[in-house]
Amino acid sequence: MKAILLGGDTMRLIADSALLRCNKPLFLDDASQWSIKVCPAIKISRLGFHIKEKFAARYYDSASAVGICIPNEWAAAPWTAPEVMMARDNCLIEGAWVTLDERMAGTRLDYGANGLSGSVTLGDLGVDKAIAALSCHMTFKTGDILVFAGHSLDIAAQEAAGEIKTKLNGTGCLDFRIK
């Protein structure tokens, strides 16, 4: 399984050890130096290579909000951070996955955390285009995660007051504590 961070015109692969599973605490040495970006994410549900855009909707079935823990100096554009920052352990906090219905191109993903909120449709994210473009260069496997960092909510880790709760379409999906 791999996590792929998409933002701007770039793509970053994130190491498996960077994933922090649901409801586990996040330990930070100094919270004032870190930001949390809450981004929508899609989980791949089928094995695929060279997927055409018109068939891409068949290759994902769930969405979530994912938290990216990143130093403040790269918080504005995490895809520009050095590779070593995106590969550090527990920098990508994975939430619970919400199942999407068939043919959900118009589905709106409403996500929010600590008083901030964002909303985007799967069409706005360009999920089908991203899957078609990336599948020309890599094989998607069941469980792979696409994180859309261009549509994120920025939360200073210090302001999070120890806990971040995120909802996706009204369903709680990403809850974690900062210690």
N, C-alpha and C positions, 0 to 999 in steps of 0.2 A: 504494500500500500504506500502511496506517496501523496503528499500534499503539494499543491501547486498554487503559488501566490501570483495573481494576475493584477497588474496595475499599469496605467499608462500604456506604453507599447511593449512592455517587457513581461517576462515570466520568470519566476524563481522556483526551483524545487526546494522543498523544505524537508529536512531529515525526519525520520520516524521518531527519533528521540526527542524532537521538538514538541510533539503532541502531548498535551496535558489533558487527560480524560476528564469527563464530566464530574463535577462536584469534588474535585481534589483542590486543596489550597495551593495558591501561588505564593512562593517565597521570593521576596525581593530584598536585596541588601539595603537599598535606600530608595524608598518610594518616590521621593521628589525628583529623581533622575529618570523616571520611566513614564511612559504613556501606554494606554491600552487603546487599541483601535478595534471597535466591534464592527465586523464585516459580515455580509451575507455569504453563505457558502452552499455549494451543491455537492452531493455525493454520487459518484458513478456507481451504477448498479449492474453493469454488464461488461464483459470483456470486449474490446473493440480496437481496431486499427483502420486507418483511412476511412473514417466515418463521414458520410456526406451530410451537409447541413440539414437537409430535409428529414434525415433519419436520426438526428442527434437527440431529439426528445425521448427516444426509446432507451437512451443510455444513462439517464438519471431519474431517480424517483423520490428523492428527499432533499430537504433544505434545512439549514440551521444558521445560527449566528455563531461566529467564531471570533475569539479575542486574540489579537496579536499584541504581545508584550514587546515593546521596542524602546530603546533609549530616546530621550527627548530630541536629540539632535537629528534623528532620522524620522521622527514621527510624522512629518508632513508628507513624506513619500517613502513608505517602508520598502518599496521595491528597489530603491536606490541605496539601501543600506548594504554594507559589506556582507559577503556571503557568511562570514563567521557569526555575525549578529543574528542572521535568520536560521542558523543551524544550532544555536545554543539550546540546551535542554529546557523544556517547558516554556517555550516562547509562543506557542500556538495553543490556545485553550479551546478545546472542542466541546461544543454543547450537544444536547440531545437532538436527535434528528426528527423532523416533522415530515410525514409522508405527504407527497404531492399527488394530486389527481392526474389522470391521463390528459394529454393535450392541454397543458397548463400555461401556454405562452402568455396569456393575459393575467395569470395569477399575480396578485400583489403580495409582496413580502413586506410586512410592517414589522420593523424591529426597533427596539428601544432599550435604553439602559440609563439608570440614574438620572431620570428627568429629560434625557435627550431622546430624540426619535428620528427614524429615517424610514423611507418607504421607496420601494423600487419594484418594478415588474421584472419577470424573467426575461422579457423581451428587451428591456432597458439594459440589463446586465450583458446581453449578447451571449447567453449561455450556449446556444446552438452554434453560433459562429466560432466561439472559443473552442468548443469540442471539435468542430470540423477542422479548424486550423491546427490545433495541438495534436490531433490524432494522425496527422501526416508525418509527425516526427517521433511519436511514442505510442506505445500500446497502453490503452486504458485498462485497468484491472478493477474488479469489484472492490469497492471500498476507497478508491482514490477520491481525493477532495480537491475541488476547485474553490479557491478563496478569492473573492472579488474585492480587492483592497481599494479600488477607486470609489466605492460607495460605502464609506465607513463613518462611524461616529467616533470622535476623539474624546477620550476620558483621561485626565491626568490621574495617575495611580494614587497620588497623594490625596486628591479630592474624592476618591471612591469610598472613603470612610470604611475601608475594610471589606466591603462586599459589593459585587456587581450582579444585578439581576437583569436578564434580558428575555424579552418575549418575541416570538415570531408568530404573526397572525393571531395574537392573543394567547398563545400557548407558551408557557415557560420553557425555554430551551437552554439557556446558558446562565448558570448561577455558579459563582465561585467567590472565594474569599482571598484577600490579599494579606499576607503576613510578612 
